[in-house]
Amino acid sequence: MSAAGEMLKPTEAAVVARVALRDVNRVIDERILPEGFFSLDDGRRVAATACTLISFYFDSAKRLTAEERLFAIREVASRLHRFRARALASLVEEDWTVRDEFLTIDLAPFVRRTKERLERLSAAQKMVVSDPEVLGGLPIVRGTRVPVYDIAASVAAGIPTNRIVAAYPSLDADKIELAAIYAEANPVRGRPRTNDELPKGAVIVADQRAPRRRKAG
């Protein structure tokens, strides 16, 4: 089990907190996250426990004012700091209630969600491997030759799980979900490489090029 003080990439934190990457950057830039829950040294990093604060801040926006959310974050952050060396599983049993006169806020559901999502992220990372001898080093599902980003693209396109399993019998619903989590936490950067060679088994159905239409005017 990961320690509470583990640092994540912003893309990983976005997956765990279930927010957009821009939201993770916002809580850093606007200092919504207290000091000690993020690092700017050698690239941005976010503490695993910060995902609890991030998800709470955005999910409670319709019910609480910004001032109330920031108050709760400050109160809970001081407790989280004391538990940085502990395993995240143990934090679920702690009391995460904060009170301010008539206002009572319980962040326990967000702590539990952070633990569960971190476990899924860890499982996704363990499932994916890369071998230069297999598909040129593309990330694949362990024990298969199935490219992870192909599966994630199918999920993003809305293709049903049963159709993906039919196309890749070595997978199941859990591996498909983990592939999507891995791809979201580790997005491909830059433009894809081009390859002039046809994939193995491809067949040329026509060798004529369609003329490009000229723009009007």
N, C-alpha and C positions, 0 to 999 in steps of 0.2 A: 504494500500500500504506500502511496506517495506521502511524503511529509508535507505539512501545511505550508512550509516555507519554500517549496519547489517553485522555480521560476518558469514561466511559459512565454512562448512567442505571442505577439498580439493576435495572430490568426488562431492559435490554439486557445487563447483566452476567450476569443469571440465564440468559438465552438462550445466551450464549457459554459459560458455565461448565456449562450443563446441570444446573442446580439450581433449587430453588424460590426465589421472591423472598424468602421468610422466611429462607432460608439466607444470602442475600446480606446482609440486614439483621443477621443474627446475627453474622456474622464481623466486621461493623463494630462493633456494640454491645459484643461481648465482646472486642474488640481482638485477635481472632485474626489479622487483617490488620495488618502492621506500619505504623507511621506513614509517610505519604508515598504509600500505595497507595489512599487514599480521601480525600475532602474532604467536609466538612459545611457549607461556605460556600455560601449560596444554594441549598440543596437538596443531597441526597446525590449524590455522584459517585464512581465506582470506576475506578481505572486499568485500562486494557485488560490489562496484564500480570498484574493481580491475579486475573483469571479463571483463570490457570494455578494459582495458589495455592488458590483457592476450590475448583476441581474436584478438585484433589489432596486437599485436607483431607477432603472428604466421600466421595470414591470409595475412599480407602484406609482408611476407618474400620474395616472388618472385618479388616484385616490388620495395622494398626499401632496402637499406643497413642496417646492424645492427646499425650503428651509427645514421642513420636517424630515425629509429624506436625508439631508446632510447631517442633521442632528443624530439620526439613527446610525448613520455610517460612522460618525466620530465615536459614538458610544461603543459600537460593536468592534470597531478597529482596535481600540485599546485592549479589548479582550483577546482578539485574534493574535495580536503581537505576542501575548504571553504563551501562546500555544504553537509557535512556529516550528518547534522541534518535534511536535507530536504527529502521529499519523492522523490523516483526515477522518478516518473511520471513528476515531475516538471523539472527535469534535461534535458529532451528531448528538451525542448524549448530553452535551452541555446546555445550559439555559441561555438562549439568545434573545431574551425579552428585554426591551428598553422601555422606560417610562419617563414621561415628562408631564407632570401635573395630571390632566385628564386623558392624555394620549398614551396608549400602550401599543407597541409594535413588536411582533414576534418574527424574527428572521430565521427561525429554525427550518422552515421549508426551503429557504434559499441555500442554507448550509448543506442540507440533505441533497438537494439537486446538484450542487457543486461536486459533492463526493461521488454521486452516481455518474455524472457526465465525465469526470476525470477518470473513473474506472473504465468507461467506454472508450475514451481517448487512448488510454494505456493499452487496452485490448487491441485497438486498431493499429497502434504502432508496432505491437508484437506480431500482428498477423501479416504485416507487409515486409517484404524482403526485396533486396536488389542484388543481382548477380550479373557481372559483366558478360558472363557466358550465356545468359538467358535474356533474349530480346534486347540485347545491347545495354543491359543494366537498367531497363525500365522497372519501376516499382511494380511488383506482382503480388498476388495473394500467395502466401506461403503454401508450398506443396502443389502449386499449380503453375501454369504459364499464362494465367489470366492477368492482363494489365489492370491495375487498380483504377487508373483514371478513365479507362473505357467503361468500367462498371459505374463509376461515379457519374459519368456523362449520361449513361442510360437512366440512372435514377433522376438526375436533374431534368431530363427530357420527359419525365413522367411515365416511362415504360413500366408496366406492372412487374412486381417481383417474380411472379410465376413465369413470365416471358423471359426474364433475365436468367432464371434458373434453367429454363428449357434450352437457352442458348449456351449456358455454361453449367453443365451438370455437376461439375466439381464444387459448385457453390451452394449455399443455402441462404435463407433470409437473413440470418445473423451476419454472415460474412459480407453480404451485399450492403447491409447497413453500416458495418465497420469500414468498408471501402469508401463509402460516401463521407463518413466522418473523417477518415484519414485525408482524403482529397481536399476537404474543406479546410482542414487544419494546416495543410501543406499545399497551397495553391501553386500551380505551375507558373513560373515567371518567364517573361519574354515571349517571343514568337516561336511557335513550334518549328522544329527543324524540318527541312524539306529533303526528300529523297527521290532521286530520279529513277531508282530501280522499282520495278513493279513488285508488290508483295507476292510471296510464294502462292501459286495457285490462281493468280489473277489472269484474266483473259482479255485481250484487246478485241473489242466488238466493232471498232471502226478506227481507221487511221487517218481520217480527214478532220481538219480543224474547222470549226464553224467560224465564219468571218465575223469580226467584231463590228457591231453597228456604230456608225458615226453619229455623234451627237448633233441634234438639230441646231441650226444657227451657227 
